[in-house]
């Protein structure tokens, strides 16, 4: 007959506790990396981007004048009525005496821009002529340097003149991000649109490093740099939000994309105002259920806030483009191109306010 000793439950618990204590006291130090959370647990999204709009208009050379187009007027009018900004800054190197004469004697759109907007403020700037040992030949490059210097000082929303506002961007100003940018066709960040708080680090780095990397070309100091800096700063909490290309730049300057946006379809029937009102539907289910089936060439700008309507680069002077006058009130009111249909609600409002005549063909 075998003998089995009885062990009390108390003894078993005591042994287990002793073993656990030994493992804790005498375990080897871990050689693995310490986990450091990427996101702070004390997130506070409090910064608001100022409701200030910025444009630049600089001299190409000492004898250059200033002449605004209807597309320019459409951009600033849209920003004014949709955003209701506290200020619209025009950063320029044209002097006050010249601007005052243009407000009286300039073309239709120059007079309108300089006199119709109480929020407009003229800010005189010194424009660089050389950077990094290179002569700045392109007026666009000069604007690149001026815009980031001014965004650093004031904060707000920067537009190129070919940006058409479709909806208010107040949502993006109040999300708590210090900078909001958007991609363009091909994936790079669009340098013709930006939103920043005053003294933002993105604006600081662009103002600091743009002159250092400038090589006389179009992109190195602008699109390329803002893409790299923005993508890197996304890793800093609440620093940069990058929107997809449809939000700000669904088309580009490439010929086929330019044609898709601007080419008139003379056989197209203009949308009725009822169609435009339906396209403003804010009930989500009704908006989806009542979506109108359009022509194959039509674009839906439902997910676009700002339409960067790039000018064409090197378009062949043939076909529709050879005959096209450009963006005019009548071109928009005809409603037979994608750009015209996107701009129609703003231009119709201009007509109703008595600011323009719907048959005006002045570019």
WOGIKA-V968172 format. One record per pair of residues at least 12 apart in sequence whose C-alpha atoms are under 10 Angstrom apart, sorted by the first residue. I is the first residue (numbers start at 0). J is the second residue. Records with the same first field share a line. If there is no record, write none. Layout:
I = J / J
This chain:
37 = 234 / 235 / 236
38 = 234 / 235 / 236
39 = 235 / 236
42 = 236 / 237
43 = 175 / 236 / 237
44 = 173 / 174 / 175 / 176 / 177 / 236 / 237
45 = 173 / 174 / 175 / 176 / 177 / 237
46 = 172 / 173 / 174 / 175 / 176 / 177 / 196 / 197 / 237
47 = 154 / 155 / 169 / 170 / 171 / 172 / 173 / 174 / 175 / 176 / 177 / 178 / 195 / 196 / 197
48 = 153 / 154 / 155 / 156 / 169 / 171 / 172 / 173 / 174 / 175 / 176 / 177 / 178 / 179 / 194 / 195 / 196 / 197 / 199
49 = 84 / 85 / 86 / 153 / 154 / 155 / 156 / 169 / 172 / 173 / 194 / 195 / 196 / 197
50 = 82 / 83 / 84 / 85 / 86 / 87 / 154 / 155 / 156 / 168 / 169 / 172 / 194 / 196
51 = 78 / 82 / 83 / 84 / 85 / 86 / 87 / 88 / 118 / 150 / 153 / 154 / 155 / 156 / 157 / 194
52 = 75 / 78 / 79 / 82 / 83 / 84 / 85 / 86 / 87 / 88 / 89 / 118 / 119 / 150 / 153 / 154 / 155 / 156 / 157 / 158 / 194
53 = 75 / 86 / 87 / 88 / 89 / 90 / 119 / 120 / 146 / 149 / 150 / 153 / 154 / 155 / 156 / 157 / 158 / 159 / 160 / 192 / 193 / 194
54 = 75 / 87 / 88 / 89 / 90 / 91 / 142 / 145 / 146 / 149 / 156 / 157 / 158 / 159 / 160
55 = 88 / 89 / 90 / 91 / 92 / 121 / 122 / 124 / 139 / 141 / 142 / 143 / 145 / 146 / 149 / 157 / 158 / 159 / 160
56 = 89 / 90 / 91 / 92 / 93 / 138 / 139 / 142 / 159 / 160
57 = 89 / 90 / 91 / 92 / 93 / 123 / 124 / 125 / 126 / 138 / 139 / 141 / 142 / 145
58 = 91 / 92 / 93 / 126 / 138 / 141 / 142
59 = 136 / 137 / 138 / 139 / 141
60 = 136 / 138
61 = 93
63 = 93
64 = 93 / 97 / 98 / 101
65 = 91 / 93 / 97 / 98 / 101 / 105 / 106 / 109
66 = 101 / 105 / 106 / 107 / 108 / 109 / 110
67 = 105 / 106 / 107 / 108 / 109 / 110 / 111 / 112 / 113 / 160 / 362
68 = 106 / 107 / 108 / 109 / 112 / 160 / 325 / 326 / 327 / 361 / 362
69 = 107 / 108 / 109 / 111 / 112 / 325 / 326 / 327 / 328 / 360 / 361 / 362
70 = 108 / 160 / 161 / 162 / 163 / 308 / 325 / 326 / 327 / 328 / 342 / 362
71 = 108 / 109 / 112 / 159 / 160 / 161 / 162 / 163 / 326 / 362
72 = 107 / 108 / 109 / 110 / 111 / 112 / 113 / 160 / 161 / 163
73 = 108 / 112 / 160 / 161 / 162 / 163 / 164 / 326 / 327 / 328 / 342 / 345 / 346 / 349
74 = 158 / 159 / 160 / 161 / 162 / 163 / 164 / 165 / 305 / 306 / 342 / 345
75 = 87 / 112 / 116 / 119 / 158 / 160 / 161 / 162 / 163 / 164
76 = 111 / 112 / 115 / 116 / 163 / 164 / 345 / 346 / 349
77 = 162 / 163 / 164 / 165 / 166 / 167 / 342 / 344 / 345 / 346 / 349
78 = 156 / 158 / 162 / 163 / 164 / 165 / 166 / 167 / 168 / 305
79 = 116 / 117 / 118 / 119 / 164
80 = 164 / 166 / 167 / 345 / 348
81 = 164 / 165 / 166 / 167 / 168 / 169 / 345
82 = 164 / 166 / 167 / 168 / 169
83 = 118 / 167 / 169
84 = 118 / 119 / 155 / 156 / 169
85 = 117 / 118 / 119
86 = 116 / 117 / 118 / 119 / 120 / 155
87 = 116 / 117 / 118 / 119 / 120 / 121 / 155 / 156 / 157
88 = 118 / 119 / 120 / 121 / 122 / 123 / 149 / 153 / 155 / 157
89 = 113 / 119 / 120 / 121 / 122 / 123 / 124
90 = 120 / 121 / 122 / 123 / 124 / 125 / 126 / 142 / 145 / 146 / 149
91 = 121 / 122 / 123 / 124 / 125 / 126 / 142 / 145
92 = 121 / 122 / 123 / 124 / 125 / 126
93 = 121 / 122 / 123 / 124
94 = 121 / 122 / 123 / 124
95 = 121 / 122 / 123
98 = 110 / 113 / 121
99 = 113 / 114
101 = 113 / 114
102 = 114 / 115
106 = 361
107 = 355 / 361 / 362
108 = 361 / 362
111 = 354
115 = 354
122 = 149
124 = 145 / 148 / 149
125 = 145
126 = 138 / 141 / 142 / 144 / 145
127 = 140 / 141 / 142 / 144 / 145 / 210
128 = 140 / 141
129 = 141 / 210 / 213 / 215
130 = 144 / 209 / 210 / 211 / 212 / 213 / 214 / 215
131 = 209 / 210 / 211 / 212 / 213 / 214 / 215
132 = 210 / 211 / 213 / 214 / 215
133 = 210 / 213 / 214 / 215 / 216
134 = 213 / 214 / 215
135 = 213 / 214 / 215 / 216 / 217
136 = 215 / 216 / 217
137 = 215 / 216 / 217
139 = 159 / 191 / 217 / 221
140 = 209 / 213 / 215 / 216 / 217 / 218 / 220 / 221
142 = 159 / 191
143 = 190 / 191 / 205 / 206 / 209 / 217 / 218 / 220 / 221 / 222
144 = 205 / 206 / 207 / 209 / 210 / 220 / 221
145 = 206
146 = 158 / 159 / 190 / 191 / 193 / 202 / 205 / 206
147 = 193 / 195 / 201 / 202 / 203 / 204 / 205 / 206 / 207 / 209 / 221
148 = 198 / 202 / 203 / 205 / 206 / 207
149 = 197 / 198 / 202 / 206
150 = 193 / 194 / 195 / 196 / 197 / 198 / 199 / 201 / 202 / 203 / 206
151 = 195 / 196 / 197 / 198 / 199 / 200 / 201 / 202 / 203 / 204 / 205 / 206
152 = 196 / 197 / 198 / 199 / 202 / 203
153 = 195 / 196 / 197 / 198 / 199
154 = 177 / 178 / 193 / 194 / 195 / 196 / 197 / 198 / 199 / 202
155 = 172 / 178 / 193 / 194 / 195 / 196 / 197
156 = 168 / 172 / 178 / 179 / 192 / 193 / 194 / 195 / 196
157 = 190 / 191 / 192 / 193 / 194 / 195
158 = 190 / 191 / 192 / 193 / 194 / 305 / 307
159 = 190 / 191 / 192 / 193 / 307 / 308 / 309
160 = 191 / 307 / 308 / 309
161 = 191 / 306 / 307 / 308 / 309 / 310
162 = 191 / 192 / 247 / 248 / 305 / 306 / 307 / 308 / 309
163 = 247 / 304 / 305 / 306 / 307 / 308 / 338 / 341 / 342 / 345
164 = 247 / 303 / 304 / 305 / 306 / 307 / 341 / 342 / 345
165 = 247 / 300 / 301 / 302 / 303 / 304 / 305 / 306 / 341 / 342 / 344 / 345
166 = 301 / 302 / 303 / 304 / 305 / 306
167 = 304 / 305
168 = 194 / 304 / 305
171 = 194 / 240
172 = 194 / 195 / 196
174 = 237 / 240
175 = 196 / 236 / 237 / 238 / 239 / 240
176 = 194 / 195 / 196 / 233 / 236 / 237 / 238 / 239 / 240
177 = 194 / 195 / 196 / 197 / 198 / 199 / 200 / 201 / 236 / 237 / 238 / 239 / 240
178 = 193 / 194 / 195 / 196 / 197 / 199 / 200 / 201 / 202 / 229 / 232 / 233 / 237 / 238 / 239 / 240 / 241
179 = 192 / 193 / 194 / 195 / 196 / 201 / 229 / 237 / 238 / 239 / 240 / 241 / 242
180 = 192 / 193 / 194 / 195 / 225 / 226 / 229 / 239 / 240 / 241 / 242 / 243 / 244 / 246 / 247
181 = 193 / 194 / 226 / 229 / 240 / 241 / 242 / 243 / 244 / 245 / 246 / 247 / 248 / 305
182 = 222 / 226 / 241 / 242 / 243 / 244 / 245 / 246 / 247 / 248 / 249
183 = 222 / 242 / 243 / 244 / 245 / 246 / 247 / 248 / 249 / 250 / 251 / 307
184 = 243 / 244 / 245 / 248 / 249 / 250 / 251 / 252 / 253 / 256
185 = 244 / 251
186 = 226 / 243 / 244
187 = 222 / 223 / 224 / 225 / 226 / 227 / 230 / 243 / 244
188 = 221 / 222 / 223 / 224 / 225 / 226 / 227 / 228 / 229 / 230 / 241 / 242 / 243 / 244 / 248
189 = 221 / 222 / 223 / 225 / 226 / 244 / 247 / 248 / 307
190 = 218 / 220 / 221 / 222 / 223 / 224 / 225 / 226
191 = 221 / 222 / 247 / 248 / 307 / 309
192 = 247 / 248 / 305 / 307
193 = 247
194 = 239 / 240
195 = 238 / 239
196 = 238
199 = 238 / 239
200 = 228 / 229 / 232 / 238 / 239
201 = 225 / 228 / 229 / 232 / 238 / 239
202 = 225 / 228
204 = 224 / 225 / 228 / 229
205 = 220 / 221 / 224 / 225 / 228 / 229
206 = 220
208 = 220 / 221 / 224 / 225 / 228
209 = 221 / 224 / 225
212 = 224
226 = 241
229 = 241
243 = 303
244 = 303 / 306 / 307
245 = 300 / 301 / 302 / 303 / 304 / 305 / 306 / 307
246 = 300 / 301 / 302 / 303 / 304 / 305 / 306 / 307
247 = 302 / 303 / 304 / 305 / 306 / 307 / 308
248 = 303 / 304 / 305 / 306 / 307 / 308 / 309
249 = 298 / 300 / 302 / 303 / 305 / 306 / 307 / 308
250 = 306 / 307 / 308 / 309
251 = 307 / 308 / 309 / 310 / 311 / 312
252 = 307 / 308 / 309 / 310 / 311 / 312 / 313 / 314
253 = 309 / 310 / 311 / 312 / 313 / 314
254 = 310 / 311 / 312 / 313 / 314 / 315
255 = 311 / 314
256 = 308 / 309 / 311
257 = 308 / 309 / 310 / 311 / 312 / 314 / 338
258 = 311 / 314 / 319 / 320 / 336 / 337
259 = 296 / 297 / 298 / 336 / 337 / 338
260 = 296 / 297 / 298 / 308 / 309 / 336 / 337 / 338 / 339 / 340 / 341
261 = 308 / 310 / 319 / 320 / 323 / 325 / 326 / 330 / 335 / 336 / 337 / 338 / 339
262 = 296 / 319 / 320 / 323 / 335 / 336 / 337 / 338 / 339
263 = 319 / 320 / 323 / 330 / 331 / 333 / 334 / 335 / 336 / 337 / 338 / 339
264 = 296 / 319 / 333 / 334 / 335 / 336 / 337
265 = 333 / 334 / 335 / 336
266 = 335
267 = 294 / 333 / 334 / 335 / 336
268 = 333 / 334 / 335
269 = 332 / 333 / 334 / 335 / 336 / 339 / 340
270 = 332 / 333 / 334 / 335 / 340 / 343
271 = 334
272 = 343 / 344 / 347
274 = 290 / 291
275 = 340 / 341 / 343 / 344
276 = 344
277 = 289 / 290 / 291
278 = 290 / 291 / 299 / 300 / 301
279 = 301 / 344
296 = 336 / 337
297 = 335 / 336 / 337 / 338 / 340
298 = 336 / 337 / 338 / 340 / 341
299 = 337 / 340 / 341
300 = 337 / 338 / 340 / 341
301 = 341
303 = 341
306 = 338 / 341 / 342
308 = 338
324 = 360 / 361 / 362
325 = 360 / 361 / 362
326 = 338 / 339 / 360 / 361 / 362
327 = 339 / 346 / 357 / 358 / 359 / 360 / 361 / 362
328 = 342 / 343 / 346 / 347 / 349 / 350 / 355 / 356 / 357 / 358 / 359 / 360 / 361 / 362
329 = 346 / 356 / 357 / 358 / 359 / 360 / 361 / 362
330 = 343 / 357 / 358 / 359 / 360 / 362
331 = 343 / 344 / 345 / 346 / 347 / 357 / 358 / 360
332 = 344 / 346 / 347 / 350 / 357 / 358 / 359
333 = 357 / 358
